[in-house]
Amino acid sequence: MKKLAIFDLDGTLINTLETISYFVNTTLAYYGIEAIETETFKVLAGDGARNLIRRSLALRLKEWEEDFETEVLKRYNEAYDADFMKLCKVYDLVPEMLTGLKKAGYSLAVLTNKPEPTAVKTIQALFGQGFFDMVCGQRAGIPLKPQPDGAFLIIETCKAKKEHTLYVGDTATDMKTGKAAGLYTVGVLWGFRKEEELRTNGADLIIKKPTELLQYVESISDM
């Protein structure tokens, strides 16, 4: 039985709240736009960089041209990619969770709306090359989450089956993605969003710390 665990990245494996805040606000500052409080990015992030920039602009401007939004997005992406590790850190107990899953026979993958080159570099810097079996980020031909296409691609590439796959994330977008893909979906409470959002959007299991996922895995292996 091929077992697979697919993880969201930001807010699930790594804490990038301050990273996102820094790069959005430095980009806004370039255009003379007032900064946004860091905590606010917990609700602004999660649906890709364009939506992040669009929501950020909406907090500070009444209207803007599409060309301006595209310019701001480009500057943000370039700045982030040039210094992708800034203020970025792995959540406590995540390495123990991932190592435990590997020992339990799980393949590991990441599905994120972050541009794939940046996601791959971040994963390799924090976890080492080859630690994850696959990283799928924003790429041509694959719709962003909550569309399930990326999850399906990972399952096919890793030669797993839906019934043996977990999907783990911290936002409504992640829960919707997992449900759309027909996966057992785990919501985490150490990330960007709250329990009510995760439950409302279909989380099968909600955990407060990473090692609780290992307890779940052990419980189903005993059945």
C-alpha positions as CSV (number, residue, x, y, z in Angstrom):
1,M,0.0,0.0,0.0
2,K,1.6,3.3,-1.2
3,K,0.8,6.0,1.4
4,L,1.1,9.7,0.7
5,A,0.9,12.9,2.7
6,I,0.4,16.2,0.8
7,F,1.2,19.4,2.7
8,D,0.4,23.1,2.1
9,L,3.5,25.2,2.6
10,D,3.0,28.6,4.1
11,G,1.2,28.4,7.4
12,T,1.5,24.6,7.5
13,L,5.1,23.6,7.2
14,I,6.8,27.0,7.5
15,N,5.9,30.3,9.1
16,T,6.2,33.0,6.4
17,L,3.8,35.6,8.0
18,E,6.6,38.1,8.6
19,T,8.2,37.2,5.3
20,I,5.0,38.0,3.3
21,S,4.4,41.1,5.4
22,Y,7.9,42.4,4.8
23,F,7.9,41.9,1.0
24,V,4.4,43.2,0.5
25,N,5.0,46.3,2.6
26,T,8.4,47.1,1.0
27,T,6.7,46.8,-2.3
28,L,3.9,49.1,-1.3
29,A,6.4,51.5,0.2
30,Y,8.1,51.8,-3.2
31,Y,4.8,53.2,-4.5
32,G,4.2,55.4,-1.5
33,I,1.4,53.2,-0.2
34,E,0.9,52.9,3.6
35,A,2.0,49.6,5.2
36,I,-0.3,46.9,6.4
37,E,-0.1,45.3,9.9
38,T,1.6,41.9,9.8
39,E,-1.3,40.0,11.5
40,T,-3.6,41.2,8.7
41,F,-1.7,39.0,6.2
42,K,-3.2,35.9,7.9
43,V,-6.4,36.6,6.0
44,L,-4.8,38.2,2.9
45,A,-2.6,35.3,2.0
46,G,-3.4,31.8,0.9
47,D,-4.8,32.1,-2.7
48,G,-1.7,32.9,-4.6
49,A,0.5,36.1,-5.0
50,R,-1.9,37.9,-7.3
51,N,-4.8,37.7,-4.9
52,L,-2.5,38.7,-2.1
53,I,-1.4,41.8,-3.9
54,R,-5.0,42.6,-5.0
55,R,-6.3,42.3,-1.5
56,S,-3.4,44.4,-0.1
57,L,-4.1,47.2,-2.7
58,A,-7.8,47.1,-1.8
59,L,-7.0,47.9,1.8
60,R,-5.2,51.1,0.8
61,L,-6.6,52.3,-2.5
62,K,-10.1,52.9,-3.8
63,E,-9.2,51.9,-7.3
64,W,-6.2,51.1,-9.6
65,E,-5.4,50.1,-13.1
66,E,-4.8,46.5,-14.0
67,D,-1.4,47.4,-15.4
68,F,-0.5,48.8,-12.0
69,E,-1.5,45.7,-10.2
70,T,0.6,43.6,-12.6
71,E,3.6,45.9,-12.0
72,V,3.2,45.6,-8.2
73,L,2.9,41.9,-8.4
74,K,6.0,41.6,-10.6
75,R,8.0,43.7,-8.2
76,Y,6.7,41.7,-5.2
77,N,7.5,38.3,-6.8
78,E,11.0,39.4,-7.9
79,A,11.9,40.8,-4.4
80,Y,10.5,37.7,-2.6
81,D,12.4,35.3,-4.9
82,A,15.6,37.2,-4.5
83,D,15.6,36.8,-0.7
84,F,13.1,33.9,-0.2
85,M,14.5,32.8,3.2
86,K,14.1,36.2,4.8
87,L,12.3,35.9,8.2
88,C,11.2,32.4,7.2
89,K,11.3,29.5,9.7
90,V,10.0,26.0,10.1
91,Y,7.2,25.5,12.7
92,D,8.2,23.7,15.9
93,L,7.7,19.9,15.7
94,V,7.2,19.9,11.9
95,P,10.6,18.1,11.3
96,E,9.6,15.4,13.9
97,M,6.2,15.0,12.2
98,L,7.7,14.6,8.7
99,T,10.4,12.2,9.9
100,G,7.7,10.2,11.7
101,L,5.6,10.0,8.6
102,K,8.5,8.8,6.6
103,K,9.2,6.1,9.2
104,A,5.6,5.1,8.9
105,G,6.0,4.5,5.2
106,Y,4.5,7.8,3.8
107,S,5.8,9.6,0.7
108,L,5.8,13.4,1.3
109,A,4.7,16.1,-1.1
110,V,4.0,19.8,-1.1
111,L,1.2,21.6,-2.9
112,T,1.3,25.4,-2.7
113,N,0.1,28.4,-4.6
114,K,3.5,30.0,-4.2
115,P,5.4,30.1,-7.6
116,E,7.1,26.7,-8.0
117,P,10.7,27.8,-8.4
118,T,10.5,29.8,-5.1
119,A,8.7,26.9,-3.4
120,V,11.3,24.4,-4.5
121,K,14.2,26.6,-3.4
122,T,12.6,27.2,0.0
123,I,11.9,23.5,0.6
124,Q,15.4,22.5,-0.3
125,A,16.9,25.2,1.9
126,L,14.9,24.2,4.9
127,F,14.5,20.4,4.6
128,G,17.3,19.4,2.2
129,Q,17.2,18.2,-1.4
130,G,15.2,15.1,-2.0
131,F,13.4,15.1,1.4
132,F,10.1,15.6,-0.3
133,D,9.1,13.3,-3.2
134,M,7.4,16.2,-5.1
135,V,6.8,19.9,-4.8
136,C,4.0,21.3,-6.9
137,G,3.6,25.1,-6.9
138,Q,2.1,27.7,-9.2
139,R,3.0,26.4,-12.7
140,A,1.6,26.7,-16.2
141,G,-1.3,24.5,-17.0
142,I,-2.2,23.7,-13.4
143,P,-5.0,25.8,-11.8
144,L,-4.2,27.2,-8.3
145,K,-5.8,25.7,-5.2
146,P,-8.7,25.2,-4.4
147,Q,-8.9,23.5,-7.7
148,P,-7.7,19.9,-7.1
149,D,-5.6,19.5,-10.3
150,G,-2.3,19.8,-8.4
151,A,-3.3,17.2,-5.9
152,F,-4.3,14.8,-8.7
153,L,-0.9,15.4,-10.4
154,I,1.0,14.6,-7.1
155,I,-1.0,11.5,-6.5
156,E,-0.4,10.2,-10.0
157,T,3.3,11.1,-9.9
158,C,3.8,9.5,-6.5
159,K,1.9,6.4,-7.7
160,A,-0.5,6.6,-4.7
161,K,-4.3,6.2,-4.4
162,K,-6.7,8.8,-3.1
163,E,-7.9,6.5,-0.3
164,H,-4.3,6.3,1.0
165,T,-3.6,10.0,0.8
166,L,-3.8,12.7,3.5
167,Y,-4.0,16.4,2.6
168,V,-2.8,18.8,5.3
169,G,-3.3,22.6,5.4
170,D,-4.2,25.6,7.5
171,T,-6.8,27.5,5.4
172,A,-10.3,27.2,3.9
173,T,-8.5,27.0,0.5
174,D,-6.7,23.9,1.7
175,M,-9.8,22.2,3.1
176,K,-11.6,22.9,-0.2
177,T,-8.7,21.5,-2.2
178,G,-8.6,18.3,-0.1
179,K,-12.4,17.8,-0.4
180,A,-12.4,18.5,-4.1
181,A,-9.7,15.9,-4.6
182,G,-11.6,13.4,-2.4
183,L,-8.9,13.2,0.2
184,Y,-8.9,12.8,4.0
185,T,-8.3,16.4,4.9
186,V,-6.4,17.6,8.0
187,G,-6.6,21.2,9.3
188,V,-3.8,22.6,11.4
189,L,-4.3,25.3,14.1
190,W,-0.7,26.6,14.3
191,G,-1.0,28.4,10.9
192,F,-2.8,31.4,9.6
193,R,-6.5,30.6,10.2
194,K,-8.9,29.5,13.0
195,E,-10.7,26.3,13.8
196,E,-14.2,27.5,12.7
197,E,-13.0,28.2,9.2
198,L,-11.4,24.8,8.9
199,R,-14.4,22.9,10.2
200,T,-16.8,24.9,8.1
201,N,-14.9,24.0,5.0
202,G,-14.8,20.3,5.6
203,A,-11.8,19.3,7.7
204,D,-12.0,15.6,8.6
205,L,-9.5,16.1,11.4
206,I,-8.1,19.2,13.2
207,I,-4.8,19.1,15.1
208,K,-3.2,21.6,17.4
209,K,0.4,20.5,17.0
210,P,2.2,18.6,14.3
211,T,2.9,15.4,16.3
212,E,-0.8,14.8,16.6
213,L,-0.8,13.8,13.0
214,L,1.5,10.9,13.9
215,Q,-0.9,9.8,16.6
216,Y,-3.7,9.7,13.9
217,V,-1.5,7.7,11.5
218,E,-0.7,5.2,14.3
219,S,-4.3,4.9,15.1
220,I,-5.4,4.0,11.6
221,S,-2.4,1.6,11.1
222,D,-3.7,-0.4,14.1
223,M,-7.2,-0.8,12.6
